[in-house]
Structure formats: structure tokens, C-alpha cells
Amino acid sequence: MNCIACIEYVIIGLMIISAILAVEWRDLLAATVGMAAVSLFASILFFFLQAPDVAMTEAAIGAALSGAVFIFAIKRTYRYETEEEEKPGWWVRW
């Protein structure tokens, strides 16, 4: 196994960790940063896989544009989710 494959595995691991953190964080701004990190790691992985056009598109749209849209939406809503507001979904009440 060469060094490039090791770096790819590290990037995949960072993507998985970022995705888990983006789902688990209660702060919506932090979750948005986690989502943008997943897209950024995906663009780095696309670059290592020799697809620079896909990497630039993923970095521009996936990380930058989507992150900016989510941040603007969060500024207009409540930033934190609270435990009191959380109710079980319709699938639990069956």
C-alpha cells in the first residue's frame, strides 16, 4: 500500500467523523460547519482520484454555496434546538 492510499483512507475517516458530528451536534451552526467539512473532504478525495473538475464543483457548490445558504437560514431562525421541543415522530406513535 502506498502513501496516497493511506491519505485517502484518512480522508474517508475524516469524512465519516464529520458526518457523524454534523448529525449529532445540537447547535445548527456547528452542524452546518460539519456538513461543509464533509463536502470539503469529498472534494479533496475527488482531487486525489484525479477528477479536478468534480473536485472544484463539489468545493464551490457543496461546501461554499450550500454552507452559505444554511448559515443565512440559521440567522433567521433559532440557532439551538432544545430538548423540550423535541417530540417523537409519527413513526414512534404507531
C-alpha positions as CSV (number, residue, x, y, z in Angstrom):
1,M,0.0,0.0,0.0
2,N,1.4,3.3,-1.0
3,C,1.2,6.7,0.8
4,I,-1.6,8.1,-1.4
5,A,-3.9,5.2,-0.4
6,C,-3.1,5.9,3.2
7,I,-4.0,9.5,2.8
8,E,-7.3,8.5,1.0
9,Y,-8.2,6.3,3.9
10,V,-7.5,9.1,6.4
11,I,-9.7,11.5,4.3
12,I,-12.5,8.9,4.2
13,G,-12.2,8.5,8.0
14,L,-12.4,12.3,8.5
15,M,-15.5,12.4,6.2
16,I,-17.2,9.8,8.4
17,I,-16.3,11.6,11.6
18,S,-17.5,14.9,10.2
19,A,-20.8,13.4,9.0
20,I,-21.5,11.8,12.5
21,L,-20.7,15.1,14.2
22,A,-22.9,17.0,11.8
23,V,-25.8,14.8,12.7
24,E,-25.2,14.7,16.5
25,W,-24.4,18.4,17.2
26,R,-27.4,20.3,18.6
27,D,-26.0,23.7,17.5
28,L,-27.2,24.2,14.0
29,L,-24.3,26.4,13.0
30,A,-21.8,23.7,14.1
31,A,-23.8,21.1,12.2
32,T,-23.6,23.3,9.1
33,V,-19.9,23.5,9.5
34,G,-19.7,19.7,9.9
35,M,-21.8,19.4,6.7
36,A,-19.4,21.7,4.8
37,A,-16.5,19.8,6.1
38,V,-17.9,16.6,4.6
39,S,-18.2,18.3,1.3
40,L,-14.7,19.7,1.6
41,F,-13.2,16.3,2.4
42,A,-15.1,14.8,-0.6
43,S,-13.7,17.5,-2.9
44,I,-10.1,16.6,-1.7
45,L,-10.9,13.0,-2.3
46,F,-12.1,13.7,-5.8
47,F,-8.9,15.6,-6.4
48,F,-6.8,12.6,-5.3
49,L,-8.9,10.4,-7.6
50,Q,-7.8,12.7,-10.5
51,A,-11.2,14.4,-11.1
52,P,-10.3,18.0,-10.6
53,D,-13.5,19.3,-12.3
54,V,-15.7,17.4,-9.9
55,A,-13.5,18.5,-7.0
56,M,-13.9,22.2,-7.9
57,T,-17.6,21.8,-8.3
58,E,-18.0,20.0,-5.0
59,A,-15.9,22.6,-3.2
60,A,-17.8,25.5,-4.8
61,I,-21.3,24.2,-4.5
62,G,-21.2,21.5,-1.8
63,A,-19.1,23.3,0.7
64,A,-19.3,27.0,-0.1
65,L,-22.7,27.7,-1.6
66,S,-24.8,25.2,0.5
67,G,-23.0,26.2,3.7
68,A,-23.7,29.9,3.0
69,V,-27.4,29.2,2.3
70,F,-27.7,27.2,5.5
71,I,-25.9,29.9,7.5
72,F,-28.2,32.6,6.1
73,A,-31.2,30.5,7.0
74,I,-29.9,29.8,10.5
75,K,-29.5,33.6,11.1
76,R,-33.3,33.9,10.5
77,T,-34.2,31.1,12.9
78,Y,-33.3,29.8,16.4
79,R,-29.7,28.6,16.5
80,Y,-30.1,25.9,19.1
81,E,-32.5,23.0,19.3
82,T,-34.0,22.4,22.8
83,E,-34.9,19.1,24.4
84,E,-38.4,20.3,25.4
85,E,-39.5,21.0,21.8
86,E,-38.4,17.5,20.7
87,K,-41.3,15.2,20.4
88,P,-41.4,11.7,19.0
89,G,-42.0,11.4,15.3
90,W,-45.1,9.9,13.7
91,W,-43.4,6.6,13.3
92,V,-43.0,6.2,17.1
93,R,-46.7,6.7,17.8
94,W,-48.0,3.8,15.7
